[in-house]
Amino acid sequence: MILSINHIQLVAEKDLVLKLKDFYCNVVGLTEGFRPAFERFGFWLYIGEKDVLHLITPKEGDGRSPQKSSFDHVAFKTGDYQGVLKKLKTLGIPFEEKPIPGMASHQIFLRDPAGNRVELNFED
């Protein structure tokens, strides 16, 4: 029985990991938090008390595929719709709004520095 998403992990070279951390903290609103002392460079980013996004550098021979995955996007439940719109415009970050048919909710789609799609969901 699945209860919730535990976390998402993105693997990238160190310079991109740093850009991803800045994007997910400064644009999306996650916070950097505790991460065990793994041998690889990386960060755990949190929503409140929960780690939701792990960013790490690759390691030769660790069994991860060198191929691009079919990962399409990660979606975050988000608040302050107007504030987020203003922030994205101020930072010059391209985004796309998509209505949800028959609902008053809003969705904003943008891309992180690695090109991954990020969905921000706002309820009414």
Backbone as CSV, one residue per row, in Angstrom:
resi,resn,N_x,N_y,N_z,CA_x,CA_y,CA_z,C_x,C_y,C_z
1,MET,0.846,-1.187,0.000,0.000,0.000,0.000,0.885,1.242,0.000
2,ILE,0.699,2.081,-0.974,1.462,3.320,-1.063,0.761,4.384,-0.231
3,LEU,1.532,5.069,0.617,0.958,6.099,1.469,1.243,7.511,0.964
4,SER,2.444,7.730,0.399,2.804,9.041,-0.130,4.120,8.928,-0.874
5,ILE,4.526,9.974,-1.525,5.852,10.000,-2.128,6.842,10.229,-0.995
6,ASN,7.891,9.422,-0.957,8.921,9.614,0.065,9.874,10.723,-0.345
7,HIS,10.478,10.596,-1.518,11.328,11.657,-2.035,11.590,11.414,-3.514
8,ILE,12.141,12.415,-4.161,12.583,12.350,-5.545,14.080,12.605,-5.507
9,GLN,14.829,11.889,-6.342,16.275,12.101,-6.394,16.690,12.468,-7.809
10,LEU,17.488,13.509,-7.909,18.072,13.922,-9.176,19.583,13.778,-9.071
11,VAL,20.209,13.210,-10.105,21.648,13.010,-10.139,22.232,13.910,-11.217
12,ALA,23.262,14.672,-10.866,23.882,15.593,-11.816,25.313,15.882,-11.372
13,GLU,26.097,16.445,-12.279,27.446,16.866,-11.925,27.358,17.991,-10.891
14,LYS,28.457,18.198,-10.134,28.448,19.109,-8.980,27.951,20.513,-9.310
15,ASP,28.416,21.090,-10.429,27.989,22.458,-10.740,26.487,22.544,-10.982
16,LEU,25.924,21.506,-11.586,24.481,21.490,-11.813,23.730,21.192,-10.515
17,VAL,24.286,20.342,-9.655,23.659,20.087,-8.348,23.527,21.406,-7.581
18,LEU,24.563,22.235,-7.624,24.516,23.529,-6.926,23.442,24.439,-7.527
19,LYS,23.332,24.456,-8.852,22.292,25.260,-9.504,20.900,24.736,-9.164
20,LEU,20.762,23.403,-9.136,19.473,22.805,-8.784,19.083,23.155,-7.350
21,LYS,20.043,23.075,-6.435,19.758,23.439,-5.028,19.267,24.880,-4.950
22,ASP,19.979,25.791,-5.602,19.577,27.198,-5.572,18.184,27.381,-6.163
23,PHE,17.894,26.726,-7.280,16.587,26.835,-7.916,15.481,26.329,-6.987
24,TYR,15.643,25.119,-6.461,14.579,24.538,-5.646,14.418,25.253,-4.306
25,CYS,15.478,25.890,-3.806,15.342,26.668,-2.569,14.841,28.083,-2.859
26,ASN,15.481,28.783,-3.773,15.183,30.200,-3.989,13.976,30.466,-4.863
27,VAL,13.654,29.552,-5.768,12.515,29.764,-6.662,11.297,28.982,-6.186
28,VAL,11.480,27.675,-5.960,10.351,26.822,-5.584,9.988,26.988,-4.110
29,GLY,10.972,27.192,-3.237,10.683,27.418,-1.823,11.003,26.262,-0.896
30,LEU,11.737,25.245,-1.375,12.175,24.173,-0.477,13.302,24.719,0.400
31,THR,13.628,24.015,1.476,14.715,24.439,2.348,15.738,23.327,2.477
32,GLU,16.999,23.728,2.562,18.067,22.751,2.754,18.030,22.265,4.198
33,GLY,18.198,20.962,4.398,18.159,20.409,5.739,19.155,19.286,5.929
34,PHE,18.989,18.562,7.025,19.889,17.476,7.389,20.034,16.471,6.256
35,ARG,21.260,16.027,6.045,21.572,14.946,5.105,22.656,14.104,5.755
36,PRO,22.466,12.797,5.826,23.512,11.942,6.398,24.842,12.130,5.655
37,ALA,25.909,11.734,6.277,27.261,11.940,5.741,27.603,10.910,4.663
38,PHE,26.837,10.918,3.579,27.134,10.043,2.449,28.454,10.472,1.819
39,GLU,29.114,9.543,1.095,30.403,9.883,0.493,30.259,10.806,-0.711
40,ARG,29.106,10.807,-1.351,28.904,11.677,-2.505,28.408,13.046,-2.092
41,PHE,28.782,14.052,-2.880,28.324,15.422,-2.685,26.825,15.492,-2.956
42,GLY,26.114,16.263,-2.157,24.695,16.431,-2.413,23.973,17.181,-1.319
43,PHE,22.663,17.272,-1.491,21.791,17.991,-0.563,20.482,17.243,-0.411
44,TRP,19.856,17.402,0.746,18.471,16.993,0.937,17.681,18.267,1.126
45,LEU,16.630,18.426,0.336,15.776,19.606,0.428,14.431,19.203,1.003
46,TYR,13.870,20.083,1.803,12.719,19.766,2.640,11.521,20.665,2.365
47,ILE,10.341,20.096,2.647,9.111,20.855,2.857,8.805,20.641,4.332
48,GLY,8.895,21.692,5.113,8.703,21.544,6.563,9.735,20.583,7.136
49,GLU,9.266,19.539,7.792,10.136,18.552,8.437,10.458,17.362,7.538
50,LYS,9.968,17.350,6.301,10.088,16.174,5.438,11.042,16.426,4.273
51,ASP,12.050,15.556,4.138,12.927,15.628,2.970,12.165,15.085,1.767
52,VAL,12.131,15.870,0.700,11.347,15.490,-0.473,12.165,15.435,-1.751
53,LEU,13.308,16.113,-1.776,14.140,16.131,-2.972,15.592,15.906,-2.584
54,HIS,16.182,14.845,-3.131,17.590,14.539,-2.896,18.364,14.873,-4.163
55,LEU,19.435,15.610,-4.012,20.301,15.980,-5.127,21.674,15.396,-4.862
56,ILE,22.214,14.605,-5.793,23.528,13.991,-5.592,24.342,14.007,-6.879
57,THR,25.660,13.854,-6.703,26.553,13.714,-7.842,26.666,12.238,-8.206
58,PRO,26.986,11.945,-9.473,27.089,10.542,-9.895,28.339,9.865,-9.347
59,LYS,28.309,8.535,-9.356,29.455,7.733,-8.932,29.607,6.595,-9.933
60,GLU,30.793,6.441,-10.458,31.073,5.387,-11.434,30.699,4.023,-10.874
61,GLY,29.986,3.237,-11.669,29.692,1.858,-11.297,28.658,1.677,-10.212
62,ASP,27.797,2.664,-9.994,26.802,2.523,-8.914,25.494,1.907,-9.404
63,GLY,25.460,1.485,-10.662,24.267,0.818,-11.174,23.229,1.730,-11.761
64,ARG,23.438,3.041,-11.700,22.473,3.962,-12.287,22.674,4.014,-13.804
65,SER,21.606,4.121,-14.509,21.665,4.156,-15.960,22.216,5.498,-16.432
66,PRO,23.107,5.471,-17.434,23.588,6.728,-18.004,22.565,7.354,-18.959
67,GLN,21.487,6.640,-19.254,20.454,7.117,-20.173,19.540,8.112,-19.480
68,LYS,18.968,9.007,-20.290,17.955,9.901,-19.745,16.749,9.068,-19.346
69,SER,16.107,9.472,-18.285,14.930,8.731,-17.833,13.683,9.300,-18.490
70,SER,12.554,8.682,-18.190,11.288,9.183,-18.701,10.627,10.111,-17.682
71,PHE,11.383,10.583,-16.715,10.874,11.520,-15.718,10.282,12.724,-16.438
72,ASP,9.040,13.039,-16.140,8.389,14.161,-16.805,8.375,15.407,-15.927
73,HIS,7.896,15.285,-14.702,7.878,16.456,-13.825,7.639,16.041,-12.386
74,VAL,7.918,16.982,-11.494,7.575,16.846,-10.090,6.564,17.951,-9.797
75,ALA,5.559,17.645,-8.981,4.517,18.622,-8.664,4.531,18.919,-7.169
76,PHE,4.426,20.188,-6.833,4.392,20.632,-5.450,3.068,21.347,-5.181
77,LYS,2.441,21.037,-4.056,1.289,21.801,-3.588,1.856,23.117,-3.071
78,THR,1.319,24.229,-3.559,1.933,25.528,-3.328,0.889,26.545,-2.881
79,GLY,1.311,27.552,-2.153,0.432,28.634,-1.726,0.904,29.960,-2.304
80,ASP,0.130,31.019,-2.081,0.442,32.386,-2.489,0.641,32.517,-3.997
81,TYR,-0.395,32.196,-4.733,-0.359,32.222,-6.193,0.176,33.546,-6.743
82,GLN,-0.386,34.660,-6.308,0.034,35.969,-6.827,1.482,36.270,-6.457
83,GLY,1.891,35.890,-5.248,3.276,36.101,-4.822,4.262,35.301,-5.664
84,VAL,3.904,34.069,-5.981,4.775,33.227,-6.810,4.860,33.784,-8.223
85,LEU,3.729,34.208,-8.790,3.742,34.824,-10.118,4.691,36.025,-10.149
86,LYS,4.577,36.870,-9.143,5.424,38.063,-9.067,6.898,37.666,-8.971
87,LYS,7.203,36.685,-8.141,8.587,36.240,-7.961,9.170,35.706,-9.264
88,LEU,8.421,34.858,-9.965,8.906,34.296,-11.219,9.163,35.390,-12.255
89,LYS,8.255,36.361,-12.324,8.422,37.463,-13.269,9.628,38.317,-12.894
90,THR,9.796,38.601,-11.594,10.929,39.392,-11.125,12.255,38.697,-11.430
91,LEU,12.300,37.386,-11.244,13.519,36.622,-11.500,13.727,36.310,-12.982
92,GLY,12.737,36.629,-13.807,12.856,36.367,-15.240,12.830,34.890,-15.594
93,ILE,12.118,34.109,-14.785,12.037,32.669,-15.026,10.824,32.384,-15.905
94,PRO,11.057,31.780,-17.067,9.926,31.466,-17.946,9.002,30.434,-17.305
95,PHE,7.706,30.622,-17.499,6.737,29.668,-16.966,5.515,29.659,-17.856
96,GLU,4.698,28.635,-17.631,3.467,28.482,-18.402,2.354,28.161,-17.424
97,GLU,1.243,28.838,-17.557,0.078,28.532,-16.740,-0.856,27.637,-17.534
98,LYS,-1.372,26.617,-16.858,-2.324,25.717,-17.509,-3.539,25.557,-16.607
99,PRO,-4.717,25.871,-17.123,-5.926,25.693,-16.316,-6.254,24.212,-16.150
100,ILE,-6.920,23.899,-15.068,-7.419,22.550,-14.828,-8.902,22.594,-15.165
101,PRO,-9.317,21.879,-16.204,-10.711,21.961,-16.639,-11.702,21.684,-15.504
102,GLY,-12.664,22.600,-15.344,-13.726,22.416,-14.366,-13.326,22.692,-12.929
103,MET,-12.114,23.205,-12.701,-11.661,23.469,-11.332,-11.165,24.904,-11.222
104,ALA,-11.189,25.429,-10.009,-10.700,26.783,-9.767,-9.204,26.792,-9.446
105,SER,-8.581,25.626,-9.392,-7.157,25.532,-9.085,-6.310,26.091,-10.227
106,HIS,-5.092,26.470,-9.890,-4.141,26.979,-10.872,-2.923,26.067,-10.915
107,GLN,-2.322,25.957,-12.097,-1.062,25.238,-12.255,-0.083,26.148,-12.980
108,ILE,1.164,26.111,-12.518,2.246,26.810,-13.199,3.316,25.763,-13.486
109,PHE,3.816,25.756,-14.716,4.897,24.852,-15.101,6.135,25.671,-15.443
110,LEU,7.284,25.223,-14.977,8.553,25.842,-15.276,9.618,24.758,-15.364
111,ARG,10.830,25.125,-15.694,11.919,24.150,-15.808,13.045,24.524,-14.853
112,ASP,13.627,23.476,-14.232,14.780,23.704,-13.370,16.034,23.825,-14.238
113,PRO,17.204,24.138,-13.647,18.417,24.315,-14.444,18.849,23.079,-15.236
114,ALA,18.375,21.886,-14.869,18.711,20.673,-15.619,17.697,20.398,-16.726
115,GLY,16.649,21.221,-16.827,15.635,21.032,-17.852,14.450,20.205,-17.394
116,ASN,14.428,19.761,-16.132,13.295,18.999,-15.612,12.100,19.923,-15.435
117,ARG,10.924,19.413,-15.754,9.708,20.206,-15.604,9.246,20.181,-14.152
118,VAL,8.827,21.339,-13.655,8.347,21.504,-12.288,6.932,22.068,-12.364
119,GLU,6.016,21.437,-11.642,4.621,21.895,-11.600,4.345,22.446,-10.210
120,LEU,3.796,23.651,-10.159,3.366,24.247,-8.907,1.840,24.286,-8.931
121,ASN,1.207,23.665,-7.945,-0.252,23.595,-7.858,-0.755,24.545,-6.782
122,PHE,-1.759,25.303,-7.128,-2.369,26.246,-6.195,-3.850,25.950,-6.126
123,GLU,-4.358,25.744,-4.934,-5.802,25.528,-4.774,-6.473,26.874,-4.676
124,ASP,-7.619,26.981,-5.370,-8.454,28.190,-5.386,-7.747,29.388,-4.813
